[in-house]
Amino acid sequence: MPSTLPLRCACGSPRLQRSYQARQGNARAEATSMAPSPRDNLDSSPLVLVVVLALVVPSRASGARNLDNDEDEDDEDGDDSGAGLAPGWGATARGDPSLTPPGARRYNHRALPGSRGARQPVRILFSLDNYDHGTGGAEMSARGLARRLAARGHEVQVLQRGDAEASYSDGPIAVHTRPLPVARWLRDRERDTARWNQAWRGLLGDFLAKWRPHLVLTQNRLLPSSVALAIERGIPPVVFIRAWGLFCPTQFLARDALADCDRDCHRCLPWWKRLRLSRMRRTLAAYEQALRAARLVIANSRYTKAVLQRFYGIQSHVVYPIVDLAAYAAAGPEGEGAERDAVLFVKPQQVKGLPIFLEIARRMPDTRFLVAGALRGRARRRLRRLGNVECLGWVNDMRGVYARTRVLLGPSIWPEPFGRVFVEAAAAGVPAVASARGGIPEAVGDGGILIKDISDTGAWVDALRRLEDPATYAAYSRKAREHAARFTGEAIVAQFAAAVKTTLGLDL
């Protein structure tokens, strides 16, 4: 029997590959058990036994892996083939030794800082597709966590996708950008994701050869390659779930994730997207295997945790996003700005409930509405026909807008994973009227009114009318501030540190 066995079967099915690799692992074990033991060839003489022990014991001691070593020896580098996934951007299955790539390093928890008692500085790498060139919730959450960890004295660096190669500082955090290939003409999200992950393995590998972290934190589209390479280098990967792209090509726009989604994507996709269905399924399979291989998975809400459990059967820890409460609290009644007399609607998109908002605005001509977010074509024309709606366009700093806002309106038609905009507004004492979908109820808490039947325009109007009463509004405003206080930076970092301590035994 040959001494080495092929790692991947010829077919491209991830499920068949896992089964194939499990059989290969059994074959390795069988071959090992059938091979003659070195001890069988030894003479029973005590002198021979002493000589053998003298040779074997030091070699084992010298092979122990110390994660504090910044240098990567070439003979210890993991296999870049990506076991179990599409070639070049795979990950291994959690807890199955037969699926571990050849040369992959085991986690040496005794070498991790703080694993022996007192907390010590930890080297943490954020491997992201976007850290600071955007204002979306995912990147804002990553920045907030990175800055809080750096404030605790840990050494934090960021490797992110960018337009050009560059290195700069975000306070004590070193940020490095690396360009990735992008199609210029025919854009294809799944094809771009595969190309990005293939290229990212090399870029991340080069970075890890120069700076070796104790933890790799990742999320979104570069998740498969980041998890795979971290495992191969013996570094525990931590994955954050902040978006539905890891589960559904339509972001759960057609079906509810916990109620009626049967994972038959063919039924929900329009015909032109069905042409890419096979690539979509390969991408989802890559995400699933990366999640299964991760040492720790963090969900940004209890709803996200439930979706992860239903779809992939993976347990996770809930850590809510960090919100700069002090900054938004300054936009409250005592802050500068115009009188707070408007109802605010953020991101005028179909998925955010634009049709519902338009009907509400028509039924309440005496109420002033603000719309924050980029406007396109038909949406711009429809909003400008309403005399009680002021379109603000894209707003980078929402504090001035919250200072003018009395109520935040969130008629979202899709189950948002969380909804940090509700926490930002609540910190300014602005209650919300929002859809009871996804993770939105966790973001709103007691500081607002939730609408279960979002198609009932009358329910939305009645809720807004209720908040016109001064006593009712004051009560909800107070509850909103109290609820927002749960999302302080220290409280959220403490949640994350507890999850890391429980799973990895590492003190942050």
C-alpha positions as CSV (number, residue, x, y, z in Angstrom):
1,M,0.0,0.0,0.0
2,P,1.4,3.4,-0.9
3,S,2.6,5.6,1.9
4,T,0.6,8.6,0.8
5,L,-3.0,8.8,-0.5
6,P,-4.6,11.4,-2.7
7,L,-6.4,14.2,-0.9
8,R,-9.2,14.9,-3.2
9,C,-11.5,12.7,-5.3
10,A,-11.9,13.4,-9.0
11,C,-15.5,14.7,-8.7
12,G,-16.4,18.2,-7.7
13,S,-19.1,17.4,-5.1
14,P,-18.1,18.7,-1.6
15,R,-20.3,16.1,0.0
16,L,-18.8,13.2,-2.0
17,Q,-15.3,14.7,-1.3
18,R,-16.0,14.6,2.5
19,S,-17.1,11.0,2.3
20,Y,-14.1,10.1,0.1
21,Q,-11.7,11.8,2.5
22,A,-13.2,10.0,5.4
23,R,-12.6,6.7,3.7
24,Q,-9.1,7.8,2.9
25,G,-8.6,8.6,6.6
26,N,-9.8,5.1,7.5
27,A,-7.4,3.6,4.9
28,R,-4.5,5.5,6.4
29,A,-5.4,4.2,9.9
30,E,-5.7,0.7,8.5
31,A,-2.4,1.0,6.7
32,T,-0.7,2.2,9.8
33,S,-2.1,-0.6,11.9
34,M,-1.1,-3.2,9.3
35,A,2.5,-1.9,8.9
36,P,5.1,-3.5,11.0
37,S,5.8,-1.6,14.2
38,P,9.4,-0.4,14.7
39,R,9.2,-1.9,18.1
40,D,8.8,-5.4,16.5
41,N,12.2,-5.0,14.8
42,L,14.0,-4.0,18.0
43,D,16.1,-6.3,20.0
44,S,14.8,-6.8,23.5
45,S,18.2,-5.7,24.9
46,P,17.8,-2.8,27.4
47,L,20.8,-1.1,25.8
48,V,19.0,-0.9,22.4
49,L,15.8,0.4,24.1
50,V,17.7,3.2,25.9
51,V,19.4,4.2,22.6
52,V,16.0,4.3,20.8
53,L,14.4,6.4,23.5
54,A,17.3,8.8,23.4
55,L,16.7,9.3,19.7
56,V,12.9,9.5,19.7
57,V,12.1,11.7,22.7
58,P,14.1,14.7,21.7
59,S,12.7,14.6,18.2
60,R,9.2,14.8,19.5
61,A,10.1,17.7,21.9
62,S,11.6,19.7,19.0
63,G,8.5,19.2,16.9
64,A,6.2,20.9,19.4
65,R,4.6,24.0,17.9
66,N,4.9,27.3,19.6
67,L,2.5,29.9,18.4
68,D,4.6,32.7,19.7
69,N,7.2,32.1,17.0
70,D,6.7,34.7,14.2
71,E,8.6,32.7,11.6
72,D,7.0,30.1,9.4
73,E,9.3,27.2,8.5
74,D,8.7,26.0,4.9
75,D,8.4,22.3,5.9
76,E,5.6,23.1,8.2
77,D,3.4,25.1,5.8
78,G,0.0,23.5,5.2
79,D,-1.1,22.2,1.8
80,D,-2.6,25.0,-0.3
81,S,-4.9,22.6,-2.2
82,G,-7.9,23.3,0.0
83,A,-9.2,20.0,1.1
84,G,-12.8,19.3,0.6
85,L,-13.8,22.5,-1.3
86,A,-13.5,23.9,-4.8
87,P,-9.8,24.0,-5.8
88,G,-7.9,26.8,-4.2
89,W,-10.3,28.1,-1.7
90,G,-11.3,25.3,0.6
91,A,-11.6,24.6,4.3
92,T,-11.6,21.4,6.4
93,A,-14.5,20.0,8.3
94,R,-14.6,20.7,12.0
95,G,-13.4,17.9,14.3
96,D,-12.6,15.3,11.6
97,P,-8.9,14.5,11.6
98,S,-9.2,12.7,8.2
99,L,-10.2,16.0,6.6
100,T,-7.2,17.9,8.0
101,P,-4.8,18.9,5.2
102,P,-1.4,17.3,5.2
103,G,1.0,19.4,7.2
104,A,-1.8,21.4,9.0
105,R,-0.6,22.5,12.4
106,R,-2.5,21.6,15.5
107,Y,-3.6,24.3,17.9
108,N,-1.2,24.6,20.8
109,H,-3.4,26.2,23.4
110,R,-0.6,26.2,26.0
111,A,1.3,28.5,23.7
112,L,-1.6,31.0,23.5
113,P,-1.2,34.2,25.6
114,G,-3.3,34.1,28.7
115,S,-4.0,30.3,28.5
116,R,-1.8,29.8,31.6
117,G,-3.4,32.4,33.8
118,A,-2.7,36.1,33.6
119,R,-4.0,38.0,30.5
120,Q,-1.3,38.9,28.0
121,P,-1.4,40.9,24.8
122,V,-2.7,38.8,21.9
123,R,-1.9,39.3,18.2
124,I,-5.2,39.4,16.3
125,L,-5.6,39.6,12.5
126,F,-8.8,40.7,10.8
127,S,-8.9,39.1,7.3
128,L,-11.7,41.0,5.6
129,D,-13.0,42.0,2.2
130,N,-14.0,45.4,3.6
131,Y,-12.8,47.2,6.8
132,D,-12.9,50.9,6.2
133,H,-13.9,51.7,2.6
134,G,-17.6,51.6,3.3
135,T,-20.3,52.6,5.8
136,G,-22.3,49.3,5.9
137,G,-23.2,47.6,9.2
138,A,-20.7,44.7,8.7
139,E,-17.6,46.9,8.3
140,M,-18.7,49.3,11.0
141,S,-19.1,46.4,13.4
142,A,-15.6,45.0,12.5
143,R,-14.0,48.4,13.0
144,G,-15.7,48.9,16.4
145,L,-14.5,45.5,17.6
146,A,-10.9,46.0,16.2
147,R,-10.6,49.4,17.9
148,R,-11.9,48.1,21.3
149,L,-9.5,45.1,21.2
150,A,-6.6,47.4,20.4
151,A,-7.7,49.7,23.3
152,R,-7.4,46.6,25.6
153,G,-3.7,46.5,24.7
154,H,-3.8,43.7,22.1
155,E,-1.8,43.9,18.8
156,V,-4.4,44.2,16.0
157,Q,-3.7,44.3,12.3
158,V,-6.1,44.2,9.3
159,L,-5.7,42.7,5.9
160,Q,-8.4,43.8,3.6
161,R,-9.3,43.9,-0.1
162,G,-8.7,47.2,-1.7
163,D,-8.2,49.0,-5.1
164,A,-4.4,49.2,-4.6
165,E,-1.7,47.9,-2.3
166,A,-1.2,50.1,0.7
167,S,-0.5,50.2,4.4
168,Y,-1.5,52.8,6.9
169,S,-2.7,53.2,10.5
170,D,-6.1,53.4,12.1
171,G,-4.9,54.7,15.4
172,P,-3.0,51.7,17.0
173,I,-4.2,49.4,14.3
174,A,-2.1,48.6,11.2
175,V,-4.3,48.3,8.1
176,H,-3.0,46.7,4.9
177,T,-4.9,46.6,1.6
178,R,-4.3,44.2,-1.3
179,P,-6.0,44.4,-4.7
180,L,-8.0,41.4,-6.0
181,P,-9.1,40.6,-9.6
182,V,-12.4,41.9,-10.6
183,A,-14.2,41.3,-14.0
184,R,-14.4,44.6,-15.9
185,W,-17.4,43.7,-18.1
186,L,-19.5,40.7,-17.2
187,R,-19.9,40.9,-13.4
188,D,-20.6,37.6,-11.7
189,R,-20.7,37.6,-7.9
190,E,-20.1,33.8,-7.5
191,R,-17.2,33.8,-10.0
192,D,-15.7,36.9,-8.5
193,T,-16.0,35.3,-5.0
194,A,-14.1,32.2,-6.2
195,R,-11.4,34.2,-7.9
196,W,-11.0,36.4,-4.8
197,N,-10.6,33.5,-2.5
198,Q,-8.1,31.8,-4.8
199,A,-6.0,35.0,-4.9
200,W,-6.5,35.7,-1.2
201,R,-4.9,32.4,-0.2
202,G,-1.6,33.6,-1.6
203,L,-1.9,37.1,-0.3
204,L,-2.9,36.0,3.2
205,G,-0.2,33.2,3.1
206,D,2.5,35.8,2.4
207,F,1.2,38.0,5.2
208,L,1.2,35.2,7.7
209,A,4.8,34.3,6.8
210,K,5.8,37.8,8.0
211,W,3.5,38.3,11.0
212,R,2.0,35.4,12.9
213,P,-1.2,36.2,14.8
214,H,-2.8,34.1,17.6
215,L,-6.3,34.6,16.2
216,V,-7.7,35.2,12.7
217,L,-11.1,36.9,12.6
218,T,-13.0,36.9,9.3
219,Q,-16.5,37.4,7.8
220,N,-18.4,37.6,4.5
221,R,-16.9,36.8,1.1
222,L,-13.3,36.0,2.0
223,L,-14.4,33.6,4.7
224,P,-13.5,30.3,3.0
225,S,-9.9,31.1,2.2
226,S,-9.3,32.8,5.5
227,V,-10.6,29.9,7.5
228,A,-8.7,27.3,5.4
229,L,-5.4,29.0,5.6
230,A,-5.7,29.8,9.3
231,I,-6.3,26.1,10.0
232,E,-3.4,25.0,7.9
233,R,-1.1,27.4,9.8
234,G,-2.4,26.2,13.2
235,I,-4.2,29.4,14.0
236,P,-7.7,29.3,15.4
237,P,-10.1,31.0,13.0
238,V,-13.1,33.0,14.3
239,V,-16.0,33.7,11.9
240,F,-18.6,36.4,12.3
241,I,-22.1,36.0,10.7
242,R,-23.4,39.4,9.7
243,A,-25.2,38.8,6.3
244,W,-27.4,36.3,4.6
245,G,-25.2,35.8,1.6
246,L,-23.7,32.8,3.4
247,F,-27.1,31.0,3.3
248,C,-29.2,32.3,0.4
249,P,-28.6,33.8,-3.0
250,T,-31.6,36.0,-2.6
251,Q,-30.8,37.2,0.9
252,F,-34.1,35.6,2.1
253,L,-36.2,38.1,0.1
254,A,-38.6,35.5,-1.2
255,R,-39.0,33.2,1.8
256,D,-38.6,33.5,5.5
257,A,-35.4,31.8,6.8
258,L,-37.0,30.1,9.8
259,A,-40.5,29.5,8.4
260,D,-40.9,28.5,4.8
261,C,-37.5,28.3,3.2
262,D,-36.9,24.8,1.9
263,R,-33.5,25.5,0.4
264,D,-34.8,25.0,-3.1
265,C,-33.1,28.0,-4.7
266,H,-34.5,27.2,-8.1
267,R,-38.0,28.2,-7.0
268,C,-37.0,31.7,-5.8
269,L,-34.6,32.8,-8.5
270,P,-35.6,34.6,-11.7
271,W,-34.8,32.8,-14.8
272,W,-31.7,34.8,-15.7
273,K,-30.2,34.0,-12.3
274,R,-31.0,30.3,-12.5
275,L,-28.3,30.2,-15.2
276,R,-25.8,30.7,-12.4
277,L,-27.5,28.3,-9.9
278,S,-24.7,25.7,-10.0
279,R,-22.1,28.3,-9.2
280,M,-24.3,29.7,-6.4
281,R,-24.6,26.2,-4.9
282,R,-20.8,25.7,-5.0
283,T,-20.3,29.0,-3.3
284,L,-22.9,28.2,-0.5
285,A,-21.2,24.8,-0.1
286,A,-17.8,26.6,0.4
287,Y,-19.3,28.9,3.0
288,E,-20.9,26.0,4.8
289,Q,-17.7,24.0,5.0
290,A,-15.8,27.0,6.2
291,L,-18.3,27.6,9.0
292,R,-18.1,23.9,10.0
293,A,-14.3,24.2,10.1
294,A,-14.2,27.4,12.2
295,R,-13.1,27.1,15.8
296,L,-15.6,29.7,16.9
297,V,-18.7,31.1,15.1
298,I,-20.2,34.4,16.2
299,A,-23.8,35.4,15.3
300,N,-24.8,39.1,15.5
301,S,-28.3,38.3,16.9
302,R,-30.3,35.4,18.3
303,Y,-32.2,35.3,15.0
304,T,-29.0,34.8,13.1
305,K,-28.0,32.1,15.6
306,A,-31.3,30.3,14.9
307,V,-30.8,30.5,11.1
308,L,-27.3,29.1,11.4
309,Q,-28.6,26.2,13.5
310,R,-31.5,25.5,11.1
311,F,-29.5,25.6,7.9
312,Y,-26.2,24.0,8.9
313,G,-26.8,22.6,12.4
314,I,-23.9,24.7,13.8
315,Q,-23.9,26.1,17.3
316,S,-22.7,29.7,17.7
317,H,-22.3,32.5,20.3
318,V,-24.3,35.7,20.1
319,V,-22.3,38.9,20.2
320,Y,-24.2,42.0,19.2
321,P,-22.5,44.8,17.1
322,I,-20.7,47.6,18.9
323,V,-22.3,51.1,18.6
324,D,-20.7,54.3,19.6
325,L,-23.5,55.3,22.0
326,A,-21.7,58.5,23.2
327,A,-21.5,59.9,19.7
328,Y,-25.2,59.4,18.9
329,A,-26.4,60.4,22.4
330,A,-25.1,63.9,21.6
331,A,-27.8,64.1,18.9
332,G,-30.5,63.9,21.5
333,P,-32.8,66.8,22.6
334,E,-29.9,68.5,24.4
335,G,-27.8,68.4,21.3
336,E,-27.6,71.0,18.5
337,G,-29.9,70.9,15.6
338,A,-33.4,71.7,14.3
339,E,-36.5,70.8,16.2
340,R,-37.2,67.1,16.3
341,D,-40.5,66.8,14.4
342,A,-39.8,64.4,11.5
343,V,-40.2,60.7,10.8
344,L,-37.0,59.2,9.4
345,F,-36.8,56.5,6.7
346,V,-33.3,55.1,6.0
347,K,-32.2,53.5,2.7
348,P,-35.1,53.9,0.3
349,Q,-35.0,50.5,-1.2
350,Q,-37.6,47.8,-2.0
351,V,-36.2,45.4,0.6
352,K,-36.3,48.2,3.2
353,G,-40.0,48.7,2.6
354,L,-40.1,51.6,0.1
355,P,-43.6,50.7,-1.2
356,I,-44.9,50.7,2.4
357,F,-43.3,54.0,3.2
358,L,-44.8,55.7,0.2
359,E,-48.3,54.6,1.2
360,I,-47.7,55.7,4.8
361,A,-46.5,59.2,3.6
362,R,-49.6,59.5,1.4
363,R,-51.9,58.7,4.3
364,M,-50.2,61.2,6.6
365,P,-49.9,64.4,4.6
366,D,-49.6,66.5,7.8
367,T,-46.5,64.6,9.0
368,R,-43.0,65.6,7.9
369,F,-40.8,62.8,6.6
370,L,-37.0,62.6,6.0
371,V,-35.4,60.1,3.7
372,A,-31.7,59.3,4.1
373,G,-29.9,57.3,1.4
374,A,-29.0,57.2,-2.2
375,L,-32.0,57.6,-4.6
376,R,-32.2,56.0,-8.0
377,G,-34.5,56.5,-11.0
378,R,-38.1,55.5,-10.2
379,A,-37.7,55.8,-6.5
380,R,-36.5,59.4,-6.8
381,R,-39.4,60.3,-9.0
382,R,-42.0,58.7,-6.7
383,L,-40.6,60.4,-3.6
384,R,-40.4,63.8,-5.2
385,R,-44.1,63.8,-6.0
386,L,-44.8,63.8,-2.2
387,G,-44.8,67.3,-0.8
388,N,-44.2,66.1,2.8
389,V,-41.0,64.2,2.1
390,E,-37.5,65.7,2.2
391,C,-34.8,63.6,0.5
392,L,-31.4,64.0,2.1
393,G,-29.4,61.8,-0.2
394,W,-26.5,59.8,1.0
395,V,-25.5,60.8,4.6
396,N,-22.1,59.8,6.0
397,D,-22.7,61.1,9.5
398,M,-26.2,60.4,10.8
399,R,-25.9,62.3,14.0
400,G,-27.2,65.5,12.5
401,V,-30.2,63.6,11.0
402,Y,-31.1,62.0,14.3
403,A,-31.1,65.5,15.9
404,R,-34.0,66.3,13.6
405,T,-35.8,63.0,14.0
406,R,-38.7,62.3,16.3
407,V,-39.4,58.6,15.2
408,L,-37.4,56.1,13.1
409,L,-39.5,54.2,10.6
410,G,-38.3,50.7,9.6
411,P,-40.9,48.9,7.4
412,S,-38.4,46.3,6.2
413,I,-39.9,43.5,4.2
414,W,-36.9,41.2,4.6
415,P,-35.5,39.6,7.8
416,E,-32.5,41.8,8.5
417,P,-29.8,40.0,10.6
418,F,-29.8,42.8,13.1
419,G,-30.4,46.5,12.3
420,R,-27.8,48.7,14.0
421,V,-29.6,51.9,12.8
422,F,-32.3,51.3,15.4
423,V,-29.6,51.2,18.2
424,E,-28.0,54.4,16.9
425,A,-31.4,56.2,16.9
426,A,-32.3,54.8,20.3
427,A,-29.0,56.1,21.8
428,A,-30.3,59.6,20.7
429,G,-33.6,58.9,22.4
430,V,-35.5,58.3,19.1
431,P,-38.0,55.4,19.4
432,A,-38.8,53.2,16.4
433,V,-41.8,51.8,14.5
434,A,-40.5,48.8,12.7
435,S,-41.2,45.4,11.2
436,A,-41.2,42.4,13.6
437,R,-38.9,40.5,11.3
438,G,-35.5,38.9,11.6
439,G,-33.2,40.5,14.1
440,I,-35.0,43.8,14.1
441,P,-37.0,43.1,17.4
442,E,-33.6,42.6,19.2
443,A,-32.3,45.9,17.9
444,V,-35.5,47.8,18.8
445,G,-36.3,46.1,22.2
446,D,-38.8,48.0,24.3
447,G,-37.9,51.3,22.8
448,G,-40.4,51.1,19.9
449,I,-43.5,49.6,18.4
450,L,-43.2,46.4,16.3
451,I,-45.6,45.7,13.4
452,K,-46.3,42.0,12.7
453,D,-48.5,42.4,9.6
454,I,-46.3,44.7,7.6
455,S,-48.8,44.9,4.7
456,D,-51.4,46.6,7.0
457,T,-50.7,50.3,6.3
458,G,-53.3,51.2,8.9
459,A,-51.2,49.5,11.6
460,W,-48.2,51.7,10.7
461,V,-50.2,54.9,10.7
462,D,-51.9,54.0,14.1
463,A,-48.4,53.4,15.6
464,L,-47.1,56.7,14.4
465,R,-50.2,58.5,15.7
466,R,-49.7,56.9,19.1
467,L,-46.3,58.4,19.4
468,E,-47.7,61.9,18.8
469,D,-49.0,61.8,22.4
470,P,-46.3,63.6,24.5
471,A,-46.6,61.2,27.5
472,T,-46.4,58.1,25.3
473,Y,-43.5,59.5,23.3
474,A,-41.6,60.3,26.5
475,A,-42.0,56.8,27.8
476,Y,-40.8,55.2,24.6
477,S,-37.9,57.6,24.3
478,R,-36.7,56.7,27.8
479,K,-37.0,53.0,27.0
480,A,-35.1,53.4,23.8
481,R,-32.1,55.0,25.7
482,E,-32.3,52.2,28.3
483,H,-32.3,49.5,25.6
484,A,-29.4,51.2,23.7
485,A,-27.3,51.1,26.9
486,R,-26.9,47.3,26.4
487,F,-24.7,47.9,23.3
488,T,-21.8,49.7,24.9
489,G,-18.4,48.8,23.6
490,E,-17.2,47.3,26.8
491,A,-20.3,45.2,27.2
492,I,-20.0,43.8,23.7
493,V,-16.2,43.1,23.9
494,A,-16.9,41.3,27.2
495,Q,-19.4,39.1,25.4
496,F,-16.8,38.3,22.7
497,A,-14.1,37.7,25.2
498,A,-16.3,35.3,27.1
499,A,-17.0,33.4,23.9
500,V,-13.3,33.2,23.1
501,K,-12.5,32.1,26.7
502,T,-15.1,29.4,26.7
503,T,-14.2,28.0,23.3
504,L,-10.4,28.6,23.0
505,G,-9.4,29.1,26.6
506,L,-7.8,32.4,25.6
507,D,-8.1,35.6,27.8
508,L,-8.9,38.8,25.9
